[in-house]
Amino acid sequence: MKILKINGGKQLEGTVSISGSKNSAVALIPAAILCDENVTITNVPNISDIDALEDILEYLGAKVKRTDNGEISIDSCNIENKPIPEDASKRLRASYYFMGALLGRHKKIEMYFPGGCTIGARPIDLHLKGFEALGAKVVQDNNKYTITADELVGNSIYLDISSVGATINIILAAVKAKGTTIIENAAKEPEIVDLASFLNSMGAKISGAGTSNIKIRGVSYLKSCIHEVIPDRIEAATYIMIGAAVCKKLTVENVIPEHIYAPLQKLLEMGVDLHIDGDKIEVTNKNKLRKVNVRTQVYPGFPTDLQQIIASLMTQAEGESKIHETLYENRFLNLYQLCKMGAISKVEGNKATIRGKTNLVGTDVSATDLRAGAGLVIAGLLASGTTTISGADYILRGYENIVEKLKKIGAKIELIQI
């Protein structure tokens, strides 16, 4: 297990460059096995979720070459479609993208229910509904799924919820299906646009990505390509919030501002001083922060992945800020940890109230999931004294070189293996 130790209460300053998108890369890598040649993906973040996907690829027999500069080459021409073990499936939520990719390539997949952060119920019924609409048969035996099809045939599929995972998995299964597939009420996240761009570079015929209606015309062959992962919008917003919390001035580079429009608007509403210049955002904490209300929504609304992070910033705002979590029912565990540091909060069902401004004090806390951990990092940087965050492995799942990036701007932080 890894822990983070932060000696907080210091003003930071400098520049941070944003890495490739975690949520995009974890879909692109399984998608690579649909290619009939080999692919190269650049700007891949060096995080533990990518390590887990690489292990699954190599288990299946793919030839994987990964460099220190974020490039990964995947040759899956000779992969063996064998059951993915339960321990591999449970290492990360995104393992389920192998369902759509292997079903699309081999018309069969055997694997277990995926893992990931414990933030509430995360069923895959919409994924399975999509596979069945394409002609697949799903058999569930306890926690194991066997999905088979004599052939996959395009169909119109309406998603009851605009699920990112289901949208991606159906795209993966439909790319080589016969005929045309239309996904209605599809998720619109930038990561889905990135996936469609990647597959289209191979020769797929996908249109409408980024809208609520996506059309996939099946093809029989996908060729080699080189693709660059988009910048990580959640990481970008995280560092912007760090800038608002503890930095005299922070420049965040390699950002696509349009991807974080809703979070930026909330930060402006709080009184955060932001200056946007192309792919750079400069932020300072010179202004007093005002209370704000946040309601999580699917893209382009305020991301659920950022509500635990902005919660730490809310402790420094005057008055009562409110969070309404509409997507997951178990995503306020971070608040109990923040209260150990002196925060004042109240949780009622899927709503939380955070009262500020409070002075946080360093203590021992635990990261209960990836984004909760990132929120505790902000709290640790704000707090006087030393904060020790156990469960730092969660944080390393989604933030490349977080310790090095924070040290570069003056933070007193260290990662310790225990």
C-alpha positions as CSV (number, residue, x, y, z in Angstrom):
1,M,0.0,0.0,0.0
2,K,1.1,3.5,-0.7
3,I,0.5,6.7,1.4
4,L,1.0,10.4,0.6
5,K,2.4,12.8,3.1
6,I,1.7,16.5,2.6
7,N,3.1,19.3,4.7
8,G,0.5,21.9,3.8
9,G,-0.3,25.5,4.4
10,K,2.1,26.8,1.8
11,Q,1.6,29.1,-1.1
12,L,2.6,27.5,-4.4
13,E,3.5,28.9,-7.8
14,G,4.5,27.6,-11.2
15,T,3.4,25.7,-14.3
16,V,1.7,22.3,-14.7
17,S,1.3,20.4,-18.0
18,I,-1.7,18.2,-18.3
19,S,-1.3,14.5,-19.4
20,G,-3.3,12.5,-21.8
21,S,-6.9,11.6,-20.7
22,K,-7.3,8.6,-18.5
23,N,-10.9,8.1,-19.4
24,S,-10.0,8.2,-23.1
25,A,-6.9,6.0,-23.0
26,V,-8.7,3.3,-21.1
27,A,-11.2,3.0,-23.9
28,L,-8.6,3.4,-26.8
29,I,-6.4,0.6,-25.6
30,P,-9.1,-2.2,-25.6
31,A,-10.4,-0.7,-28.9
32,A,-6.9,-1.3,-30.4
33,I,-7.6,-5.1,-30.6
34,L,-10.2,-4.4,-33.3
35,C,-7.4,-3.4,-35.6
36,D,-6.4,-6.1,-38.2
37,E,-2.8,-4.6,-38.3
38,N,-1.1,-2.7,-35.5
39,V,-1.7,0.7,-33.9
40,T,0.3,3.3,-32.1
41,I,-1.3,5.5,-29.4
42,T,0.6,8.6,-28.1
43,N,0.2,10.8,-25.1
44,V,-0.9,7.9,-23.0
45,P,-0.7,8.7,-19.3
46,N,1.6,6.6,-17.1
47,I,-0.9,5.5,-14.5
48,S,-1.7,2.2,-12.9
49,D,-5.0,1.7,-14.9
50,I,-2.9,1.6,-18.1
51,D,-0.6,-1.0,-16.5
52,A,-3.6,-3.1,-15.8
53,L,-4.9,-2.9,-19.4
54,E,-1.4,-3.7,-20.7
55,D,-1.4,-6.9,-18.6
56,I,-4.7,-8.0,-20.1
57,L,-3.5,-7.4,-23.6
58,E,-0.3,-9.4,-23.0
59,Y,-2.4,-12.2,-21.3
60,L,-4.4,-12.4,-24.6
61,G,-1.2,-12.6,-26.6
62,A,-1.0,-9.1,-28.0
63,K,2.5,-7.7,-28.6
64,V,2.8,-4.5,-26.6
65,K,5.6,-1.9,-26.7
66,R,5.4,1.0,-24.3
67,T,7.9,3.9,-24.0
68,D,8.6,6.3,-21.3
69,N,7.3,9.2,-23.3
70,G,3.7,8.0,-23.4
71,E,3.7,6.0,-26.6
72,I,2.2,2.5,-26.8
73,S,2.2,0.2,-29.8
74,I,-0.2,-2.7,-30.0
75,D,-0.1,-5.6,-32.4
76,S,-3.1,-7.9,-31.7
77,C,-3.0,-9.8,-35.0
78,N,-2.5,-13.1,-33.2
79,I,-4.4,-12.6,-29.9
80,E,-6.1,-15.6,-28.4
81,N,-9.7,-15.0,-27.3
82,K,-9.6,-16.7,-23.9
83,P,-11.5,-16.0,-20.7
84,I,-10.2,-12.9,-18.9
85,P,-9.5,-13.9,-15.2
86,E,-11.5,-12.4,-12.4
87,D,-8.5,-10.8,-10.7
88,A,-7.6,-9.0,-14.0
89,S,-11.2,-7.8,-14.5
90,K,-11.5,-6.4,-11.0
91,R,-8.4,-4.3,-11.2
92,L,-10.2,-1.5,-13.0
93,R,-13.7,-0.5,-14.2
94,A,-12.6,0.0,-17.8
95,S,-11.7,-3.7,-18.2
96,Y,-15.3,-4.1,-19.4
97,Y,-14.4,-2.4,-22.7
98,F,-12.8,-5.7,-23.6
99,M,-16.4,-7.0,-23.7
100,G,-17.3,-4.9,-26.7
101,A,-13.9,-5.1,-28.4
102,L,-13.6,-8.9,-28.2
103,L,-17.2,-9.5,-29.1
104,G,-16.7,-7.3,-32.1
105,R,-13.6,-9.1,-33.2
106,H,-14.3,-12.7,-32.2
107,K,-18.0,-12.8,-31.5
108,K,-17.3,-14.2,-28.1
109,I,-16.1,-12.9,-24.7
110,E,-15.9,-14.5,-21.3
111,M,-15.0,-12.2,-18.3
112,Y,-16.1,-11.2,-14.8
113,F,-17.9,-8.1,-13.6
114,P,-15.4,-5.3,-13.6
115,G,-13.8,-3.5,-10.6
116,G,-12.9,0.1,-10.0
117,C,-13.8,2.7,-7.3
118,T,-16.6,2.0,-4.9
119,I,-18.8,5.0,-5.5
120,G,-22.2,3.3,-5.8
121,A,-24.0,0.9,-8.0
122,R,-22.5,0.8,-11.5
123,P,-24.5,-1.9,-13.4
124,I,-23.7,-2.9,-16.9
125,D,-27.3,-3.7,-18.0
126,L,-27.3,-1.1,-20.7
127,H,-24.1,-2.6,-22.2
128,L,-25.7,-6.0,-22.2
129,K,-28.9,-4.7,-23.7
130,G,-26.8,-3.2,-26.5
131,F,-25.0,-6.4,-27.2
132,E,-28.3,-8.3,-27.3
133,A,-29.7,-5.8,-29.7
134,L,-26.8,-6.6,-32.1
135,G,-27.6,-10.3,-31.9
136,A,-25.5,-11.5,-29.0
137,K,-26.6,-13.9,-26.3
138,V,-25.7,-13.1,-22.7
139,V,-25.3,-15.8,-20.1
140,Q,-24.6,-14.8,-16.5
141,D,-23.2,-17.3,-14.0
142,N,-22.8,-15.5,-10.7
143,N,-20.2,-12.8,-11.4
144,K,-19.1,-14.3,-14.8
145,Y,-20.5,-13.2,-18.2
146,T,-20.3,-15.3,-21.4
147,I,-21.4,-13.3,-24.4
148,T,-21.6,-15.0,-27.8
149,A,-23.0,-14.3,-31.3
150,D,-23.1,-16.2,-34.6
151,E,-22.9,-12.8,-36.2
152,L,-23.5,-9.2,-35.1
153,V,-26.0,-7.2,-37.1
154,G,-26.6,-3.5,-36.8
155,N,-29.7,-2.2,-35.1
156,S,-31.2,0.9,-33.5
157,I,-30.5,1.1,-29.8
158,Y,-32.0,3.6,-27.4
159,L,-30.1,4.1,-24.1
160,D,-32.4,4.8,-21.1
161,I,-29.5,6.7,-19.6
162,S,-26.7,8.5,-21.5
163,S,-24.1,6.1,-20.2
164,V,-20.5,6.7,-21.3
165,G,-19.5,3.1,-20.8
166,A,-22.5,1.6,-22.6
167,T,-22.1,4.1,-25.5
168,I,-18.4,3.1,-25.9
169,N,-19.0,-0.7,-25.6
170,I,-21.8,-0.6,-28.2
171,I,-19.6,1.3,-30.6
172,L,-16.8,-1.3,-30.1
173,A,-19.2,-4.2,-30.8
174,A,-20.9,-2.4,-33.7
175,V,-17.8,-1.3,-35.7
176,K,-17.4,-4.7,-37.5
177,A,-21.1,-5.7,-37.3
178,K,-23.1,-6.1,-40.6
179,G,-25.2,-3.1,-41.5
180,T,-25.8,0.1,-39.6
181,T,-26.1,0.7,-35.9
182,I,-27.7,3.8,-34.5
183,I,-27.3,4.7,-30.8
184,E,-30.0,7.1,-29.6
185,N,-29.5,9.1,-26.4
186,A,-25.8,8.4,-26.6
187,A,-23.4,10.0,-24.2
188,K,-21.6,13.0,-25.6
189,E,-18.3,13.1,-23.7
190,P,-15.1,14.2,-25.4
191,E,-13.7,10.8,-24.7
192,I,-16.3,9.3,-27.0
193,V,-15.4,11.7,-29.8
194,D,-11.7,10.7,-29.3
195,L,-12.6,7.0,-29.6
196,A,-14.6,7.6,-32.7
197,S,-11.7,9.6,-34.2
198,F,-9.3,6.7,-33.4
199,L,-11.5,4.1,-35.0
200,N,-12.3,6.3,-38.0
201,S,-8.5,6.7,-38.5
202,M,-8.4,2.9,-38.9
203,G,-11.2,2.9,-41.4
204,A,-14.3,2.7,-39.3
205,K,-17.4,4.7,-40.4
206,I,-18.7,6.4,-37.3
207,S,-20.6,9.7,-37.5
208,G,-22.4,11.8,-34.9
209,A,-19.9,11.3,-32.0
210,G,-20.4,14.1,-29.6
211,T,-24.1,14.3,-30.2
212,S,-27.0,12.2,-28.8
213,N,-27.3,10.2,-32.0
214,I,-24.3,8.1,-33.2
215,K,-24.3,6.1,-36.4
216,I,-21.9,3.2,-37.0
217,R,-21.8,1.6,-40.4
218,G,-20.0,-1.7,-40.1
219,V,-16.8,-2.5,-41.9
220,S,-14.9,-5.7,-42.3
221,Y,-11.3,-4.5,-41.9
222,L,-9.5,-1.9,-39.8
223,K,-6.0,-0.7,-40.8
224,S,-3.0,0.6,-38.9
225,C,-3.0,4.2,-37.5
226,I,-1.3,6.6,-35.1
227,H,-3.5,8.4,-32.7
228,E,-2.8,11.0,-30.0
229,V,-4.9,10.9,-26.8
230,I,-6.7,14.2,-25.9
231,P,-5.7,16.1,-22.7
232,D,-7.3,14.9,-19.5
233,R,-10.1,17.3,-18.7
234,I,-10.6,16.0,-15.1
235,E,-6.9,16.4,-14.3
236,A,-6.9,19.9,-15.8
237,A,-9.8,21.0,-13.6
238,T,-8.2,19.4,-10.6
239,Y,-5.0,21.5,-11.0
240,I,-7.1,24.6,-11.7
241,M,-8.8,24.0,-8.4
242,I,-5.4,23.5,-6.7
243,G,-4.4,26.8,-8.2
244,A,-7.6,28.5,-6.8
245,A,-6.9,26.9,-3.4
246,V,-3.2,27.4,-2.7
247,C,-1.4,29.1,-5.6
248,K,-0.2,32.6,-5.9
249,K,-0.3,32.0,-9.6
250,L,-0.6,28.7,-11.5
251,T,-0.4,28.2,-15.2
252,V,-2.1,25.0,-16.4
253,E,-0.9,24.0,-19.9
254,N,-2.2,21.6,-22.5
255,V,-5.9,22.2,-21.8
256,I,-8.9,22.1,-24.0
257,P,-11.0,24.8,-22.2
258,E,-14.2,23.8,-24.1
259,H,-14.1,20.4,-22.4
260,I,-14.3,21.9,-18.9
261,Y,-16.7,24.8,-19.6
262,A,-19.1,23.9,-16.8
263,P,-16.5,23.6,-14.1
264,L,-14.8,26.8,-15.2
265,Q,-18.2,28.6,-15.0
266,K,-18.7,27.4,-11.4
267,L,-15.2,28.5,-10.5
268,L,-15.8,31.9,-11.9
269,E,-19.1,32.0,-9.9
270,M,-17.0,31.3,-6.8
271,G,-14.8,34.3,-7.6
272,V,-11.7,32.4,-8.8
273,D,-9.5,34.6,-11.0
274,L,-9.1,32.8,-14.4
275,H,-7.4,33.9,-17.6
276,I,-7.7,31.6,-20.6
277,D,-5.2,31.9,-23.4
278,G,-5.5,29.2,-26.1
279,D,-4.6,25.9,-24.4
280,K,-3.3,27.6,-21.2
281,I,-5.3,28.7,-18.2
282,E,-3.8,30.9,-15.5
283,V,-5.4,30.9,-12.1
284,T,-4.7,32.7,-8.8
285,N,-6.3,32.6,-5.4
286,K,-6.1,36.3,-4.7
287,N,-9.9,36.7,-4.3
288,K,-12.2,35.6,-1.5
289,L,-14.2,32.6,-2.5
290,R,-18.0,32.7,-2.6
291,K,-20.4,29.9,-1.9
292,V,-21.7,28.0,-4.9
293,N,-24.2,25.3,-5.7
294,V,-23.2,22.3,-7.9
295,R,-25.4,19.7,-9.5
296,T,-23.7,16.9,-11.3
297,Q,-24.9,16.0,-14.7
298,V,-23.8,14.1,-17.8
299,Y,-21.6,16.0,-20.2
300,P,-21.6,18.9,-20.9
301,G,-22.8,19.5,-17.4
302,F,-20.7,19.5,-14.2
303,P,-18.9,16.2,-14.1
304,T,-19.5,13.8,-11.2
305,D,-15.8,13.2,-11.2
306,L,-15.2,16.7,-10.0
307,Q,-17.7,17.1,-7.2
308,Q,-15.5,15.5,-4.6
309,I,-12.6,17.7,-5.7
310,I,-14.5,21.0,-5.7
311,A,-15.8,20.0,-2.2
312,S,-12.4,20.6,-0.8
313,L,-12.3,24.1,-2.4
314,M,-15.8,24.8,-1.0
315,T,-14.4,24.6,2.6
316,Q,-12.6,27.9,1.8
317,A,-15.7,29.6,0.5
318,E,-17.8,32.0,2.6
319,G,-21.2,30.6,3.5
320,E,-23.0,27.3,2.7
321,S,-22.1,25.6,-0.6
322,K,-24.3,22.7,-1.8
323,I,-23.7,19.6,-3.9
324,H,-26.4,17.6,-5.5
325,E,-25.0,14.3,-6.8
326,T,-27.4,12.9,-9.4
327,L,-25.4,10.0,-10.8
328,Y,-23.9,7.9,-8.0
329,E,-25.4,7.3,-4.5
330,N,-22.1,6.6,-2.7
331,R,-19.9,9.5,-3.6
332,F,-19.8,11.6,-0.4
333,L,-17.4,9.4,1.5
334,N,-14.7,12.0,1.0
335,L,-16.7,14.4,3.2
336,Y,-16.3,12.2,6.3
337,Q,-12.5,12.4,5.7
338,L,-12.6,16.2,5.2
339,C,-14.5,16.5,8.5
340,K,-11.5,14.9,10.3
341,M,-9.5,17.9,9.0
342,G,-11.9,20.4,10.4
343,A,-14.4,20.8,7.5
344,I,-18.1,21.3,8.4
345,S,-20.4,19.3,6.2
346,K,-23.8,17.5,6.3
347,V,-25.0,14.7,4.0
348,E,-28.6,14.0,3.4
349,G,-29.2,11.3,0.8
350,N,-27.7,12.5,-2.5
351,K,-27.2,16.1,-1.3
352,A,-24.4,17.6,0.8
353,T,-23.9,21.0,2.4
354,I,-20.4,22.3,3.1
355,R,-20.0,25.4,5.3
356,G,-17.0,27.7,5.1
357,K,-14.7,29.3,5.5
358,T,-12.9,26.8,7.8
359,N,-9.3,26.3,8.6
360,L,-8.2,22.7,7.8
361,V,-5.7,20.9,10.0
362,G,-3.5,18.0,8.8
363,T,-4.3,14.6,10.1
364,D,-4.5,10.9,9.0
365,V,-7.2,10.4,6.3
366,S,-8.0,7.7,3.8
367,A,-8.7,8.0,0.0
368,T,-11.8,5.9,-0.5
369,D,-11.7,6.2,-4.3
370,L,-9.7,8.0,-7.1
371,R,-11.4,11.4,-7.0
372,A,-12.0,11.4,-3.3
373,G,-8.2,11.0,-3.0
374,A,-7.6,14.0,-5.3
375,G,-9.9,16.1,-3.2
376,L,-7.9,15.1,-0.1
377,V,-4.7,16.2,-1.8
378,I,-6.2,19.7,-2.2
379,A,-7.3,19.6,1.5
380,G,-3.8,18.5,2.5
381,L,-2.2,21.3,0.6
382,L,-4.6,23.8,2.3
383,A,-4.2,22.3,5.8
384,S,-1.7,23.5,8.4
385,G,0.6,20.7,9.6
386,T,1.0,17.3,8.0
387,T,-1.7,15.3,6.3
388,T,-1.2,11.6,5.7
389,I,-3.4,10.0,3.0
390,S,-3.6,6.3,3.0
391,G,-5.0,4.5,-0.1
392,A,-2.8,6.6,-2.3
393,D,-2.9,3.8,-4.9
394,Y,-6.4,5.0,-5.8
395,I,-4.9,8.4,-6.7
396,L,-2.2,6.9,-8.9
397,R,-4.9,5.2,-11.0
398,G,-5.8,8.5,-12.5
399,Y,-3.1,11.2,-12.1
400,E,0.2,10.8,-13.9
401,N,3.3,12.0,-11.9
402,I,1.1,13.8,-9.4
403,V,3.9,14.0,-6.8
404,E,6.5,15.3,-9.3
405,K,4.0,17.9,-10.7
406,L,3.2,19.2,-7.2
407,K,6.8,19.3,-6.1
408,K,7.6,21.3,-9.2
409,I,5.3,24.1,-8.1
410,G,6.7,24.0,-4.5
411,A,4.5,21.5,-2.6
412,K,6.0,19.5,0.2
413,I,4.7,16.1,-0.7
414,E,6.1,12.6,-0.8
415,L,4.9,9.1,-1.8
416,I,5.8,6.3,0.6
417,Q,5.5,2.6,0.2
418,I,4.4,0.8,3.3
